[in-house]
Amino acid sequence: NTQGAGAVPVSGSTVACVPAAATGKHGRPVAAPDVPIEIVDADTGAPIAHVAPEGTPVAIALASHMLATLERTTEGLKLDWYSYSATTGSRVGSIAVKSTTVPEITANDQIAVFRVGRFLHVLTFATGHSRTVVETVGRPVGVSLEGSRLAWAENIRGRGRIRALFVNGRA
């Protein structure tokens, strides 16, 4: 008995739900602005925490103890990261991000990786510093982080390829 979701990232048996405000282009749900993101236990349905974004989430990544969001605000695009525990989700940090037409983010408990154009950037949660880790040949899609392995797909002159590299939390 819930409303539609704009995004539903998963980490282990934990799920986050970004409520949808409406249906956007091509009939896809659009995230609601300034509405709490609910984090629940997928096995039991029990609430774990809720996070109150300051803008409209356009991309979201969930790790075992961290939630990272790209949010559209009146000041522009921001990457916010939140620590969540038994009942709370508190914002730990925030940085401004250059706007991108297709926001993508992935995270583990130490870092978030986000895309701006053909560049992939790593943000270290502990320091709040970000750095460019790679300029891709083609536009990266499906950016994914598993442990310290970062992977993505690229299309170059009609041919697809999967690329990967290892990243660490140093910024």
N, C-alpha and C positions, 0 to 999 in steps of 0.2 A: 504494500500500500504506500508506495513512494512516487514522487514525481520523476520525470525524465532526467537523465544525466547528460551533462555536457562532456564529461570525461570520467573514466573509471580505471585508474591505475591500480595494480596489484603488486604486493610484495609478500611472498610466502602465503600465510593465511590472513593477511591484512589487506583490506580494500578501502580506497578513498572514493568518495562520490562528490563530484562537483555538480550541484543542481543546475538544471537547464532552465533558462528564462523563456525561451521561445524556440521556434524552428527557424533556422537560417537558410542560407543558400543551399540548394540541392536537397532540401528537406532534412538537413542535419541539425541536431540540437545545438543551441548556443548557450554557453555558460552564463549564469546569472551574475550580475555585478553585486559585490558587497554581501554575498550570502555565504554563511559558513560552509566549509568543506567538512563533511562528516567522514571520520575514519572508524571502521568497524571490523570486528572479527568475522571473517567469512564463514567459519565453521559454525558459530553460534548466533551470529547476527547482533551480538552485544556491542554497544558503542564503546569505542576506545577513547576517542578524543574528537574535538572539533577545532578547526582552525578558521580564523576570521581574516580573509584576505582584504587588503585595502583597495584593490581594484578588481577588474574582471579577469579571472584566470583564462588564459588562452592556450597554455600547455602546463602539464603537471607531471611530476615524477614522485614515486613513493619508494622509500627504502625502509628497512626494518625499524628505524627510529627517527628518520628525517623525511620531511615533505618539502619538495622544491616546486615553486610555481613561477611561470612567466605571467605577469599581470599587466594589463593595460590600465594605466592610471591617467589622471589629468596631466601629469608631468611627462608621460610617455611610458615606454615599456620598462618594467623592472623585473629582476629576478629576486624573489624573496625565498628564504628558507626558514623552516620551522622545525623545532624539536617537539616530538609528541610523546606523551607517557599515558598513565592511567586515565586521566580525564582532561588533560589540558593540551593545547597545542600553542606553544609560544613562539613568536617570531624571534629568530636568533640574529638574522641579518638581512640586508637588502643592498642591491647595487643597480644602477641604471644600466640598461642594455640597449645597444643600437637596434632599431626596429628591423624586423625581418618579415617577409611576406608569409612564410610558413614556419611559425614558431615550433621548435622541437626541443625537448629537454629529457635527460635521463640522469639518474643519480644512484649513488650508494650512500652509506652513512658518512663518508668523508668528503665526497666531491659531487658536483653536478657538472654535466657536459651539456652545452647548448650551442646552437648553430646560429651564425649570422652570415647570410649569403653562403659562400663556399668555405667559410672558416669555421672550424670547431674550436670552442673555447672550454677550458676547465676552470671551474671555480672551486677553491678550497674552502669548505665551510668554516674551519677553525680560524683562518686568517682573513677571510673575506676578499682575498685577492684572486683575480682571474688572469689567465694567460691563454694565448692562442697555441694550440698544440699541432694543428695541421691546416694547410690550405688544400682543399681537395681539387681534383682535376675537373670532376663533374659536380653537379649539385648533390649533396649528400641527402639521403632519405633513410628512414628507419634507424636513426641513431640509437644505439643500445649499449648499455654498460653492464657488464657482469663481472663482479669483483673489480679487477684493474684492467680488464680487457674491454676496449672500446671498439665497436664494430658498426659499420654502416654500408649502405649500397650506393653505387654511383652508376649513372648511365652516360656513356661517352660514345658519341657518334652512333647511337642505336645499339650499343653493346653494353650489357650490364656487368658489373663486377662487384664483389664483396671485398671490402677493405677492413683491416683491423690493426690496432696497435695497443700497446700497454701504456697506461697512464698512472701517475701516482698523485698523491695529495699535496705535493710541494708546489707552491706558487711563486 
